[in-house]
Amino acid sequence: MNAAAEAAVINAVPKQLFIGGSWSDATDGATLDVRDPATGQTLCSVADASPADGMAALDAAVKTQPEMAALSPRERADILTTAFELLHERIDDLALLMTLEMGKPVAEAKGEITYAAEFFRHFASEAVRIDGGYQTAPAGGSRFLITKQPVGPSILITPWNFPMAMGTRKLGPAIAAGCTSVIKPAEQTPLSMLALAAILAEAGLPAGAVNVITCTDAGAVMEPMIKSGLARKLSFTGSTKIGKLLLEQCADKVLRTSMELGGNAPFIVFDDADLDEAVSGAMAAKMRNMGEACTAANRIYVHADVIDEFAALLAERMGGLRVGRGTEDGVDVGPLIDQATLDKVTRLVADAVDRGARVVTGGSAPDGDGYFYTPTVLTGVARDAAMNSEEIFGPVAPLTPFTEEDEVVGLANATRWGLVGYVYTNDLRRAIRVSEALEFGMVGLNQGVVSNPYAPFGGVKESGLGREGGSIGIDEFLETKYIGITV
């Protein structure tokens, strides 16, 4: 990819805050730098919002809420459908933009744009299927009318690892339900969300229905908005630590909350599994987004009878991946998002090796600029290794042996998180037993990718509250109202 094409894509994106349908600088003129994680160089600067800017955005959402709620379901669906089409029309530029700001290879970024667009198509359909109920009271004499209405102005906070899809996964149901919103993308990846805001405006969304705030001091900007009582909903995707803090802030005004938090996914391979399929599944579950995903396989448990063969097959696949800047042809693995993430991955691998793990392939960061880490397979990882209790968020596959079904289910469940687990087996009875026994909101049974706009996404325990996607995803943005009628 040539520098001129990259510059053109960057220059085409608005760099200001999007409030009330207009682009504006931060009130104090502050800006934040957006960096290319493959080089460490600054791509551009965007507005760095102040707390006053945040409140202005929320005020715009509150002001527009009656107009948004009054749109017919078909009008809301048409806006989402148009936005879906525009995302596909501009997929090349949007994918390059994403690669530049967060590192994933362009081909993978295109996959994310396609995935992101599907949330708009899905919730366009859900917008016209919001239902209710009508029944006669059991004692007679009155009727129960059940209706659903938009919950109201919503605060949406998205992470850096899927900067477009995490936006559409929240905005899709909010728009479909008739809610206005203020959305804050991660400071590392604001450009994809700013581009999305421009697309939604072009698609016909009312001014003030979606407002975008980019900032470095998220706590200072978001807390007054949350505690103001003007918003009625908060949806957050990010770390469990920040999620808990936000829940405390939401408690004061009893805001509706959706939380998609951390993960510590077990990936279980039984001795009767098809190893080629299991390796392919592990590659998908581990290497999507360079391993920087809450759904990434974090603890890989392989039956002792097949762990050596599995490790060799996985190492062959992982070792064959090309590491480099995501804009280059043939690159499979881009950089990690920043130095802190690279340092964490390096620390976790060193800890595992110190505890007896063997490096089958990789195990180090290559020389040169950027935040790269070589795809790594470790075998014989001790059960008390730090990476078994911390999210790795990098291209490292740690293998731990097991022998008994009850043993591995216990190991898999021995975590405070419960987002997703993966199971590979060809024994139908075992598949059902283990899937039901795993304490996770989602299970990938003989498949390494569970995320789908048409299925409910979410976890249990400290992995979150509520569900996104699927037919129930819109319910997170709807209130149920009961009207009693005397006849």
Number of C-alpha atoms within 10 A of each C-alpha: 11 8 7 9 12 16 13 12 16 21 12 11 18 18 23 21 26 25 25 22 20 12 15 16 18 22 14 12 11 14 19 18 17 21 21 24 28 26 17 15 13 12 17 17 16 23 25 25 27 23 20 16 22 29 19 18 27 31 21 23 29 24 16 21 23 16 16 27 21 11 15 14 20 15 18 25 25 20 21 31 21 18 26 25 16 17 23 15 11 12 19 16 19 26 25 25 26 29 27 27 25 30 32 34 29 28 18 18 26 21 15 23 24 18 19 24 26 22 28 30 21 23 31 27 20 22 25 16 13 17 11 13 10 12 10 14 13 9 7 9 10 14 17 16 15 15 16 17 18 24 24 25 30 30 25 23 22 27 21 21 25 21 26 30 25 24 24 26 24 29 25 28 30 29 29 34 32 27 29 33 30 30 28 25 25 21 21 23 27 30 29 24 27 24 19 21 22 17 19 22 18 14 18 15 22 19 20 27 29 30 29 28 31 32 29 17 13 20 13 15 21 21 16 15 22 26 16 14 14 18 25 22 24 24 24 25 22 20 18 18 11 14 24 15 12 20 19 12 18 22 13 12 15 15 21 19 22 23 26 26 26 25 32 29 29 29 28 31 28 27 17 13 18 14 20 12 14 25 22 17 23 26 21 17 26 29 23 22 27 27 26 22 21 23 26 33 32 30 28 23 26 24 22 17 14 16 22 16 12 20 22 16 17 24 21 14 15 23 17 12 14 15 21 22 25 27 22 14 13 15 17 22 26 29 29 27 28 19 14 11 17 20 13 17 24 18 14 19 26 16 18 24 18 13 16 14 21 17 19 17 23 18 21 16 16 13 9 9 12 24 24 30 26 24 27 21 25 24 26 21 28 20 16 11 20 18 25 25 17 16 24 30 27 29 30 29 31 27 27 22 21 19 14 10 15 12 10 22 19 13 16 25 18 14 18 15 23 27 27 29 30 31 25 27 20 15 11 8 10 15 17 11 12 20 19 11 14 20 24 25 19 23 23 18 21 21 17 27 20 18 16 14 24 17 16 19 22 23 24 20 15 21 25 27 18 18 21 27 24 18 19 17 24 23 21 23 29 23 15 12 12 14 10 13 12 9 8
